[in-house]
Amino acid sequence: MNPRADAPARPSRKRPLLLALVAVVAVAIAAAVFVPWNRSGRAARAAPSSAIPVTVSAVSRRDVPIFLDGLGTVQASNTVAIHSQIDGKLQSVNFVEGQEVHQGDTLAVIDPRVLQAALDQAVAKKAQDEAQLIAAQKDLDRFKTLFARAAGTQQSVDQQQGKVDQLKATIEADEGAIESAQTQLSYTTITAPSDGHVGFRQVDAGNIIHVNDPNPLTVLTLIRPSVAVFTLPQKNLADVRDAMLRGPVPVSAFDQDNTRQLAQGELLLIDNEIDQTTSTIRLKARFPNEDDRLWPGEFVRLRVRIGTNADAVTIPPAALQRGPQGFYAWVIKPDNTAEQRPVEATPINSNVVIVTKGLSVGEPVVVKGQYRLQAGSRVESTSEQASRTDQAP
């Protein structure tokens, strides 16, 4: 008989331990999942939304000048190609290339000997004819005396009178020949017809020059004052004409890069017809050019001031955005949230935009950081002036 079989069954000690261990593990897992989630949830509910940093500028009111811009070319106010008016040997060249000369200055001399001889002959011929006229006049006086005494005929008097008149006409022709010879002789000295700068020397001394030579001796240009010819679209014609009727229209000349101002002048005229091919108008402006900063043939940008838009509401160009519905700007409301505001505006230049509808003077508009904004976004704004001060060295 087995004593173990008759003994009462005892409960197992391993099962309660296993159940306790499972319970502890479940509690630990629940705590690991719930507590961090609960903390992060409370943290998420407690943390406020971060503000978007933007730079703003206040809408302002000011007088805005109205400009029209065009591309043009500088021209000398007077250009003369210096040619010889006679054939001959170039005896001397009396200027230095690039020299500034004045009206009447001698530029070159042509050998004058042949023309001087022709002048001397014309003078001698006149003296000879004058001597003959004196003799013929004396004969005429004698014939008249004889005729008065009935010792001569009227025919003799008339014939002698004809000789005297003929010699007088000959002397007048001699005077014309002398003037012509003097004029030809004066052409041997080539002088500057006006003030200006001479260019390259095209012919050297010692060469034979002719009246019909294709190349001039040099080119004389007057660049004080200078003019600039430029074009504007046809649509600007009425505005330019109205500005000219009000008074002188100021024009500024800038270099080709439109970064440096070269000269200040005024509009001189509008061409008398419109170029139908390009639908543009040609204009001419005049500049004193006292410092010679404008040079003939130079390409320049011309800015014509045709008026002033008084008390205009303005914003910086960076504040103006374009969307599917047209122009808009981001406005910062008093509660530091962003609002997308549709506006009606006209860009004037790279510095200013005129707003005709949608904004009020003093409202802050965003000029930097717009790409992160949405309607109602909370922002942290910095004024544009303060931003520039912070960036200054």
C-alpha positions as CSV (number, residue, x, y, z in Angstrom):
1,M,0.0,0.0,0.0
2,N,1.4,3.3,-1.1
3,P,1.4,5.9,1.7
4,R,1.5,8.9,-0.8
5,A,-1.7,7.8,-2.5
6,D,-3.7,8.0,0.7
7,A,-2.4,11.4,1.7
8,P,-4.6,14.5,0.9
9,A,-3.6,16.6,-2.2
10,R,-1.7,19.9,-1.3
11,P,-2.1,23.0,-3.4
12,S,0.8,23.9,-5.8
13,R,3.0,26.9,-4.7
14,K,4.1,27.9,-8.3
15,R,0.7,29.0,-9.6
16,P,0.2,32.0,-7.3
17,L,3.7,33.2,-7.9
18,L,3.2,33.0,-11.7
19,L,-0.1,35.0,-11.4
20,A,1.6,37.6,-9.3
21,L,4.4,38.0,-11.7
22,V,2.0,38.4,-14.7
23,A,0.1,41.1,-12.8
24,V,3.3,43.0,-12.0
25,V,4.4,42.9,-15.6
26,A,1.0,44.1,-16.8
27,V,1.0,47.0,-14.4
28,A,4.5,48.0,-15.5
29,I,3.6,47.9,-19.1
30,A,0.5,50.0,-18.5
31,A,2.5,52.5,-16.6
32,A,5.2,52.6,-19.2
33,V,2.6,53.3,-21.9
34,F,0.1,55.5,-20.1
35,V,2.3,57.8,-18.0
36,P,4.5,59.1,-20.9
37,W,1.5,59.4,-23.1
38,N,-0.4,61.3,-20.4
39,R,2.6,63.5,-19.8
40,S,3.2,64.3,-23.5
41,G,-0.5,65.0,-23.9
42,R,-0.5,67.4,-21.0
43,A,2.7,69.0,-22.3
44,A,1.2,69.3,-25.7
45,R,-1.9,70.9,-24.3
46,A,0.1,73.2,-22.1
47,A,2.7,74.4,-24.8
48,P,1.5,77.4,-26.8
49,S,2.0,77.5,-30.6
50,S,5.3,79.0,-31.7
51,A,5.2,82.5,-33.3
52,I,6.6,83.0,-36.9
53,P,9.3,85.8,-37.1
54,V,8.6,88.4,-39.8
55,T,9.8,91.8,-40.7
56,V,7.2,94.5,-41.2
57,S,7.0,98.1,-42.5
58,A,4.3,100.6,-41.9
59,V,2.1,101.8,-44.7
60,S,3.0,105.5,-45.2
61,R,1.7,108.6,-47.1
62,R,4.1,110.7,-49.1
63,D,4.6,112.6,-52.4
64,V,5.8,110.2,-55.1
65,P,7.5,111.6,-58.2
66,I,6.3,110.0,-61.5
67,F,9.1,108.9,-63.8
68,L,9.3,107.4,-67.3
69,D,12.4,105.4,-68.2
70,G,13.9,105.0,-71.7
71,L,17.1,103.8,-73.3
72,G,19.0,106.3,-75.5
73,T,22.2,107.4,-77.1
74,V,24.3,110.5,-76.4
75,Q,25.0,112.8,-79.3
76,A,27.2,115.9,-79.7
77,S,25.2,119.1,-80.0
78,N,27.3,119.9,-83.1
79,T,29.5,117.7,-85.3
80,V,31.7,118.9,-88.2
81,A,33.8,116.7,-90.5
82,I,36.8,118.9,-91.3
83,H,37.4,118.7,-95.1
84,S,39.6,120.8,-97.3
85,Q,37.8,123.2,-99.7
86,I,40.8,123.3,-102.1
87,D,43.3,120.9,-103.6
88,G,46.8,121.2,-102.4
89,K,49.7,119.9,-100.3
90,L,49.1,119.8,-96.6
91,Q,51.8,121.9,-95.2
92,S,51.2,121.5,-91.4
93,V,48.7,120.1,-88.9
94,N,48.3,122.4,-86.0
95,F,46.3,120.4,-83.5
96,V,46.8,117.4,-81.1
97,E,44.4,114.5,-81.3
98,G,41.7,114.9,-78.6
99,Q,42.5,118.6,-78.1
100,E,39.8,121.0,-77.1
101,V,39.8,123.9,-79.6
102,H,37.9,127.1,-79.9
103,Q,36.2,128.8,-82.9
104,G,38.8,130.3,-85.2
105,D,41.8,128.2,-84.0
106,T,44.0,127.1,-86.9
107,L,43.8,123.3,-87.4
108,A,45.9,122.9,-90.6
109,V,47.6,124.9,-93.3
110,I,47.8,124.1,-97.1
111,D,50.6,125.3,-99.2
112,P,49.4,128.8,-100.3
113,R,51.9,129.8,-102.9
114,V,49.9,129.0,-106.0
115,L,46.8,130.8,-104.8
116,Q,48.9,133.7,-103.6
117,A,50.2,134.1,-107.1
118,A,46.7,134.0,-108.5
119,L,45.7,136.7,-106.1
120,D,48.7,138.8,-107.1
121,Q,47.8,138.5,-110.8
122,A,44.2,139.6,-110.2
123,V,45.4,142.6,-108.3
124,A,47.8,143.5,-111.1
125,K,45.1,143.1,-113.7
126,K,42.9,145.5,-111.8
127,A,45.7,148.1,-111.6
128,Q,46.2,147.8,-115.4
129,D,42.5,148.3,-116.2
130,E,42.3,151.2,-113.8
131,A,45.2,152.9,-115.7
132,Q,43.5,152.3,-119.0
133,L,40.3,153.7,-117.5
134,I,42.1,156.9,-116.6
135,A,43.4,157.3,-120.1
136,A,40.1,156.6,-121.7
137,Q,38.4,159.1,-119.4
138,K,40.8,161.8,-120.4
139,D,40.1,161.1,-124.1
140,L,36.4,161.3,-123.4
141,D,36.8,164.7,-121.8
142,R,38.8,166.0,-124.9
143,F,36.2,164.6,-127.3
144,K,33.5,166.4,-125.4
145,T,35.4,169.6,-125.5
146,L,36.0,169.3,-129.3
147,F,32.3,168.5,-129.8
148,A,31.3,171.6,-127.8
149,R,33.5,173.7,-130.1
150,A,32.0,172.1,-133.2
151,A,35.4,170.5,-133.9
152,G,34.3,166.9,-133.2
153,T,31.5,164.6,-133.8
154,Q,28.9,163.1,-131.5
155,Q,29.9,159.7,-132.7
156,S,33.4,160.1,-131.4
157,V,32.1,161.1,-128.1
158,D,29.7,158.1,-127.9
159,Q,32.4,155.6,-128.9
160,Q,34.8,156.9,-126.3
161,Q,32.0,156.8,-123.7
162,G,31.5,153.1,-124.6
163,K,35.2,152.4,-124.0
164,V,35.1,154.1,-120.6
165,D,32.0,152.1,-119.5
166,Q,33.6,148.9,-120.7
167,L,36.8,149.6,-118.7
168,K,34.6,150.3,-115.6
169,A,32.9,147.0,-116.0
170,T,36.3,145.3,-116.5
171,I,37.5,146.8,-113.2
172,E,34.4,145.5,-111.4
173,A,35.1,142.1,-112.8
174,D,38.7,142.4,-111.6
175,E,37.4,143.2,-108.1
176,G,35.3,140.0,-108.2
177,A,38.4,138.0,-109.3
178,I,40.4,139.5,-106.5
179,E,37.7,138.6,-104.0
180,S,37.6,135.0,-105.4
181,A,41.4,134.7,-105.2
182,Q,41.4,136.0,-101.7
183,T,38.7,133.5,-100.7
184,Q,40.6,130.6,-102.3
185,L,43.7,131.8,-100.5
186,S,41.9,131.9,-97.2
187,Y,41.0,128.2,-97.7
188,T,44.7,127.4,-97.3
189,T,44.2,128.0,-93.6
190,I,41.7,125.5,-92.1
191,T,40.2,126.9,-88.9
192,A,37.8,125.5,-86.4
193,P,34.2,126.5,-87.2
194,S,33.1,126.1,-83.6
195,D,34.3,125.1,-80.2
196,G,34.7,121.4,-79.5
197,H,37.1,118.5,-79.3
198,V,39.0,117.2,-82.3
199,G,39.2,113.5,-82.9
200,F,41.8,111.3,-84.7
201,R,44.0,112.9,-87.4
202,Q,43.1,111.2,-90.7
203,V,45.7,112.9,-92.9
204,D,49.3,113.7,-92.1
205,A,51.3,116.7,-93.2
206,G,53.0,116.4,-96.5
207,N,50.1,114.6,-98.2
208,I,48.1,116.0,-101.1
209,I,44.5,116.5,-100.1
210,H,41.5,117.1,-102.3
211,V,38.1,118.6,-102.0
212,N,36.4,115.2,-102.7
213,D,38.5,113.1,-100.3
214,P,36.2,110.6,-98.6
215,N,38.0,110.8,-95.3
216,P,38.0,114.1,-93.4
217,L,41.1,115.7,-91.9
218,T,39.4,115.2,-88.5
219,V,36.0,115.4,-86.9
220,L,35.2,118.2,-84.5
221,T,32.5,117.5,-81.9
222,L,30.8,120.0,-79.5
223,I,29.9,118.1,-76.3
224,R,29.1,121.1,-74.1
225,P,26.1,120.9,-74.2
226,S,25.3,117.4,-75.2
227,V,22.0,115.8,-76.2
228,A,20.5,112.4,-75.8
229,V,18.0,110.8,-78.2
230,F,15.8,108.1,-76.6
231,T,12.4,106.4,-77.1
232,L,9.3,105.8,-75.0
233,P,6.1,103.8,-75.7
234,Q,3.4,105.6,-77.6
235,K,1.1,105.4,-74.7
236,N,3.2,107.9,-72.8
237,L,2.9,110.6,-75.4
238,A,-0.1,112.4,-73.8
239,D,1.6,112.5,-70.3
240,V,4.9,113.8,-71.7
241,R,3.1,116.6,-73.7
242,D,1.1,117.6,-70.7
243,A,4.2,117.8,-68.6
244,M,5.9,120.0,-71.3
245,L,2.9,122.3,-71.3
246,R,3.3,122.9,-67.6
247,G,7.0,123.9,-67.9
248,P,10.5,122.5,-68.2
249,V,10.6,118.7,-67.8
250,P,13.7,117.5,-65.9
251,V,15.6,114.5,-67.3
252,S,18.3,112.5,-65.5
253,A,20.9,110.4,-67.4
254,F,22.2,107.2,-65.8
255,D,24.9,104.8,-67.0
256,Q,24.0,101.7,-68.9
257,D,23.7,99.7,-65.7
258,N,21.2,102.2,-64.3
259,T,23.3,102.6,-61.1
260,R,25.2,105.9,-61.4
261,Q,23.7,109.3,-62.4
262,L,25.8,111.0,-65.0
263,A,24.0,114.3,-65.7
264,Q,20.9,116.4,-65.2
265,G,19.1,118.2,-68.0
266,E,15.7,118.9,-69.5
267,L,13.6,117.6,-72.2
268,L,14.1,119.5,-75.5
269,L,11.5,118.1,-77.9
270,I,9.3,115.3,-79.0
271,D,9.8,114.1,-82.6
272,N,7.0,115.1,-85.0
273,E,5.9,111.6,-85.8
274,I,5.4,108.2,-84.2
275,D,7.3,105.2,-85.3
276,Q,4.5,102.9,-86.4
277,T,6.9,99.9,-86.7
278,T,7.7,99.9,-83.0
279,S,4.8,102.1,-81.7
280,T,7.3,104.4,-79.9
281,I,8.0,108.1,-79.8
282,R,11.5,109.6,-80.1
283,L,12.5,112.4,-77.8
284,K,15.6,114.6,-77.3
285,A,17.0,115.9,-74.0
286,R,19.7,118.4,-73.6
287,F,22.4,118.4,-70.8
288,P,25.0,121.1,-70.0
289,N,27.6,118.4,-69.6
290,E,30.1,120.8,-68.0
291,D,32.1,117.8,-66.5
292,D,32.2,115.9,-69.8
293,R,30.6,112.8,-68.2
294,L,28.4,112.3,-71.3
295,W,30.3,111.2,-74.4
296,P,29.0,111.0,-78.0
297,G,27.8,107.5,-78.9
298,E,27.4,106.4,-75.3
299,F,24.3,104.3,-74.4
300,V,22.5,105.8,-71.4
301,R,19.3,105.3,-69.5
302,L,17.1,108.4,-69.4
303,R,14.6,109.1,-66.6
304,V,11.9,111.7,-67.3
305,R,10.0,113.3,-64.4
306,I,6.5,114.0,-65.7
307,G,4.8,114.9,-62.5
308,T,4.2,114.1,-58.8
309,N,1.5,111.9,-57.2
310,A,0.8,114.0,-54.0
311,D,-0.2,112.3,-50.7
312,A,0.0,108.8,-52.1
313,V,-0.4,105.7,-49.9
314,T,2.8,103.7,-50.3
315,I,4.3,100.4,-49.3
316,P,7.7,98.8,-50.1
317,P,7.8,96.6,-53.2
318,A,8.7,93.6,-51.1
319,A,5.3,93.8,-49.3
320,L,3.4,93.4,-52.6
321,Q,2.5,89.8,-53.5
322,R,0.7,88.5,-56.5
323,G,-1.8,85.7,-56.3
324,P,-4.4,84.0,-58.6
325,Q,-6.9,86.8,-57.7
326,G,-4.4,89.7,-58.2
327,F,-2.3,91.7,-55.8
328,Y,-2.4,91.2,-52.0
329,A,-0.3,92.0,-48.9
330,W,0.1,90.3,-45.5
331,V,-1.1,92.7,-42.7
332,I,-0.3,92.2,-39.0
333,K,-3.4,92.7,-36.9
334,P,-3.3,94.1,-33.3
335,D,-3.5,90.6,-31.9
336,N,-0.2,89.7,-33.7
337,T,-1.9,87.5,-36.3
338,A,-1.5,87.6,-40.0
339,E,-4.2,88.6,-42.5
340,Q,-4.0,88.2,-46.2
341,R,-5.4,91.5,-47.6
342,P,-6.3,92.0,-51.3
343,V,-5.1,95.4,-52.6
344,E,-5.1,97.5,-55.7
345,A,-1.6,98.8,-56.3
346,T,0.7,100.2,-58.9
347,P,4.5,99.5,-58.8
348,I,6.3,102.8,-59.5
349,N,9.9,101.8,-59.3
350,S,12.2,99.6,-57.3
351,N,11.6,101.6,-54.1
352,V,7.9,102.3,-53.9
353,V,4.5,100.9,-54.7
354,I,1.4,103.1,-54.7
355,V,-1.7,101.5,-53.1
356,T,-5.1,102.9,-54.1
357,K,-7.3,100.4,-52.2
358,G,-7.1,97.9,-49.4
359,L,-4.6,99.4,-46.9
360,S,-4.7,102.3,-44.4
361,V,-1.8,104.5,-43.4
362,G,0.1,103.1,-40.4
363,E,-0.9,99.5,-40.8
364,P,2.1,97.1,-40.6
365,V,2.7,95.0,-43.7
366,V,5.1,92.1,-44.0
367,V,8.2,92.7,-46.1
368,K,10.1,89.6,-45.1
369,G,9.0,86.1,-44.1
370,Q,5.7,85.9,-46.0
371,Y,6.4,82.4,-47.4
372,R,5.7,80.8,-43.9
373,L,2.4,82.6,-43.3
374,Q,-1.1,81.4,-43.4
375,A,-4.3,83.2,-42.5
376,G,-4.4,83.6,-38.7
377,S,-0.8,82.7,-38.1
378,R,0.7,84.1,-35.0
379,V,3.7,86.2,-35.7
380,E,6.6,87.9,-33.9
381,S,7.2,91.1,-35.9
382,T,10.3,93.3,-36.2
383,S,10.2,96.6,-37.9
384,E,12.2,97.0,-41.1
385,Q,14.1,100.0,-39.7
386,A,15.1,98.1,-36.6
387,S,16.2,95.1,-38.7
388,R,18.5,97.3,-40.7
389,T,19.9,98.8,-37.5
390,D,20.7,95.4,-36.2
391,Q,22.4,94.3,-39.4
392,A,24.6,97.5,-39.5
393,P,28.2,96.9,-38.6
